[in-house]
Amino acid sequence: MTSQSPPSSGFAANFVTALAFAPDGRLFYTERAGTVKVWQNGAAKTFATVSTVTTEADGTYSERGLLGLAISPTFTSDRYVYAFYSDANRTQQHVIRWRDCAGVGTNATVLITLPSGSDCCHKGGRLAFGTDGMLYVTLGEEHTPGAAQNTADPRGKVLRYRPDGSIPADNPFGPTDPVWAYGLRNPFGIAISAGGQVAVTSNGPSGDAGSPGTGYDTVVLSVTRGAGYQWPLCYGYSHPLAGPAGCNGRQPPSWSSEQATVVPTGAAFIDSAGPPPYAGHLVFCSYDSGMHIVSPGTPHASVSSGPSVCKLAVVEGPNHALYVSDTGSIYKLG
């Protein structure tokens, strides 16, 4: 595939949950209902499809679907495109990989199978490659709060795999355990900087485990190897749920929305060549209140508001413009 120009403007797309650029300039994106598409030769085309569901069996609200996307860090040689989706059987979720052949996904291979939970929510489902060449996967605790603190359970975690889906021998909890970091409620955004910093957004407590019914969405700016975070021992800025044990030494978030509900989603580190005011910051989308631009601080990070159309996903293009999505479109910023 010859080098392509990124989209010069926004365009219509259906509930785009994730965005990723290939090194040749093509924009890949996932539509939640099950289609991976690619912007190629000035138009959108279908790259691949998966069989998924976006409702519960009775037709009610669900967070299932085609949720995550990543491009191989060695794409120029292996042509691999990865995605995360909820199986139509409503009991499993998968990481799948295709080989790109001129914009068509071939050799579909399921690499990783994970539980999907028995109810609507907390599926996680985001993918990102680290500077170590490993694939990082977020998985929600699937409405089983206690699972988040159990390092032998993949739920409520950031998971780390080799690109072929096997488990690296140097993972913190042993060579058969994919867990990289734990204690997360529903991590629905992950971003990894060029320097290797891993950031995660996570959705609030909604009454789970005795927590408040709204608010307390969080961001961890630097998720580290083997780190334990506070859910469900505490929520927000270390508000205890666990009684006398408190937060039990677990790490607090960098930022919490506290009483406000924002519903954080996709995130991206924007390099110094990106458009102001995003350049040099982590930015994340939120379903309820659009983009948030994060500034580190002590004791907590702070956020400022960005465009309201940043509801689901954000990525920086090779042209240093930002591309963001909501339920009906992809937009270009800068």
N, C-alpha and C positions, 0 to 999 in steps of 0.2 A: 504494500500500500504506500503510495507516494504521500508526501507531507500534505496535510489538509489545513485549511484555515478554520479556527473556531467559529461558532455562530456569530454573525455580525450584529444580531439583534435577538430579542426574545421570540418565542414561538409557543404554540399551543401544545400541551402534553397532559396526560391523564394521571394525576396524583403521583407525582414523581418523588419517590422516597429516597433516592440516592443518585449522585452524579459523580462521574470520574472521567478524567481525560487520559487518553492513551498518548504515548510519546510522539506519535505522528500528528497530533493536534485534533483528533476526532474526539467528540464528546459522547460517552456512553451514559445511559441513564436507565433506571428501573421504574416501570409503572407498576403500582402496587398490585393490580389485578393479575399480573403474571407475565408481562412482556418486557424484555430487555431491548432497548432501542439504541441506535447509534446515529449521530448526525454526521453524514458523509456525503461529499460532493454537493453540499448546499441543501441537503434535505434529510429528513428523518426516515430511517428504515428499520424494520424489525431485524434484530440480531438473533434472538432466541426467545423461547417461551418456556414457562414452567407451569405445572398444574398446581394451583394454590387456591385458597379461599380467603375472603375478606369479611366474612360474617361467621357467627356461630351457627351450629346446626339448625337452630330455630329461627335463624334470620336476624338475630339481634347483633348489637354492636360488638366489634372484635378488633383487635390490633394485629391480626394475622395478615399474611400476604407476602409479596416479594419486597423485601425490606432493606437489603444491603448489597453493596457493589464494591469491587476493588479490581484494579488492573495490576497484573504481575509486574514487579519491579524489574524483571528481565524480559519484558514484553517484546522488545525488538528481536529477541531470539526465540522465545517460546510461544508468543502470541496468546497467552492465557488471560482469560477474563473470568472473574469469580463473582458469585452472587449467593445471597442467603435468602431462603424462602421457607414459609410454613407449608408443610405438606397438606394436600387436600384431605388426608385421613384425620387431621386435627389431633394427632398424637405425636407427630415428629416434625422437626425442622431440619433443614439440610443446608450445607455449603456445597455448591455445585461449581464445576469449572468447565469452560469451553475453550476450544482453540479457535481463534479468529481466522477466518479465510475470506479476505476481502469484504468484511462486514457481515459475514454469516457465521454463526456459532456452530462449530462441529465438535465431534468427539465428546459429547456431554458426559461428565463423570461426577457422580456424587462422592465427595471426599470425606465429609463429616456429617454424622447424624446426631441430633440432639433432641431432648424432649421439648414439647411445645406447651405443656400444661393443659389442664382440663377445663379451663374457663377462658374468658375473653382476652385476658390482658397480660402485660409485662413480658412480652416476647423478646425484647432486645432486638438483635438481628443486624447490627452494623459490622462492617468489615473495614480493615485498614492494614496495609503492610508497614512494618517498622523498618527503620534503617538497618536492623539486623537481618533483614530479608525474611522475617517470620510474619505469618498471618495472624492478626489479632481480631478476635471475634467477641462481640458483646452478647450476653444472654441475660434476660431478666429473670427475676426469681419466681415468675409465673404464679403470683399470688400465694406463694408458700414462703412467708418472710424468713422463717428459720433456716431455710436452705442457703440464704445468702452468707451466713457465717460458717457454713460447713465446707471446708476446703476439699472434701471428697465428693462434693456435689457440684455440677457445672452451673447450676442456676444462681443468678445474682452475681455474676462474675465478668471479668475480662479474661478471655481464654487465649492461649498462644499455641500455634501450630506451625509445623513446617509447611511450605507451599503445597506439599502432596497430601496434607491432612494428617500426617503422623505427628507424634508429640516429641518435642525437643528434649534431649536428655538433661539439659540444664534448667528445665522449668523448676520453680521454687519448691513445689511440693512433691517432686519425684518424677521419674522418667515415664510414668504411665498416667500422670495427672495433667490435664491441659490448663489448669487454673494458674493465672498470672497474678491476679488481684481479686479480692473478694469484698463482700459487705455492701453490695450495690442493689438498689431496688429494681429500677428498670433503666439500664443504661441504653439510651436510644440515640446517642451521638458519640462518635469517636473521631479524633483527629491526631495525626502524628506529624510533628514538625520535621524539617530537614535536619535538625540537630538531634532527633530521636525523642523529643518530649512527647509523651502520650497524654492527651486530655480526653475526658469523658463527661458528657452531660447525662443527668439522671432525673427521672420524673418523680414527683412529690409523694406524700404519704397517703392521701385520699382515705383516711380512716383506718388503714390497715394496722394491725397489731396495736390498736388503741391510740393511734396517732390522730391528729386533726383531720378534718374532712377535705381540706383544700390546702394549697400552698406548698412551700418547702421543696421546690425544685432546686437542684444543685448542679454545680460544676466542680470537677477536680481538675486542676490545671496540670498536674504532673503525677500521673499514676505510675508507681514504681514497683519493681519486682517484689512479689510476695506481700505487698501492702494489704492491710485489712482496714476497710472503711466501716462506717458506723451502723448501717441499716441491718437489722431492725432494733439494735440496742438504743440508738438515738436517731433523731431526724433533724434536718436543718443544721443550724449552728449548735450542734451538740446538746439538743434538748433530749433528756433521757426518757426512755420507755422501759428500761430494764430494771427499775427499782434501785436498790442500794449499789448494784454493780456499775451503774451509770453507763458510760460509753466504753468501759473496760479497756482503755488505752488505744482504742481504734482511732484512725486518723479522721479529722473533720474535713468537710469540703472546703474548697477555696472560696466558693461563693454559694449563697443560698438566697432564694427569692423570699424566704420567710413567709409571711402571711399571704403574699401574692401568688397567684397561680399563673405560670407562663407556658408550661408544657414544652420543655426543650426537646429539640430534635437534632438535626445534623449540625456538624461543626467543622471548622477548617482553620488552620493557621495560615495567615496571610503574610507573604514575605514583604520585605522593605520596598519592593517595586510595585506593590499593589496600590490601588487607588486610595486616597485619603477619604474618610478617616479610618479605614480598615487596616492600612499597611502596618505591619509589625504587631498585630494583635491576633489573638484567638477570637473568632466570631462564631456565634451559633444562632440557628434559627429557632423559633418557637411557634407552636401552633396557635397560641392565644395572643401573642403580642409582637410577632415579627422578629427582626434581627436584634441581637444583643452583642455589643462590642466590649470585650473583657479587658480590663486593665489590672494587672497584679497589684496587690497592696498588702498592708499589714494592719490588723490581723486578718483582714478579708480582702479579696479582690472586689472590684466595683464594675458595674456595667453601664454603658450608655446605649441609647436606642438607635437602631438603624431602620432600613426600609421594612414596611409592614408585609411586603410580599415574600419575605424570607420565612416561610412557614414549615418547610419540610427538609430541604437539603441545600447545601452551599459548597462550592468548590472554586478554587482560583484557576483560571485558564492559563495556557502558555502565553497568552497576550496580556496577562496580569489583570484582566477584568475578572470580576466575580460573576458567577452564574448561580442563581438561586431558584427555588421552586415553591409553588403553592399547589393547590389541588387541581388547577387548570392550565398552568403555564410554567415555562422556564423563562427567567428574565436575565438580562445582561445588565450589570452595574459597573460603570466605569469604562 
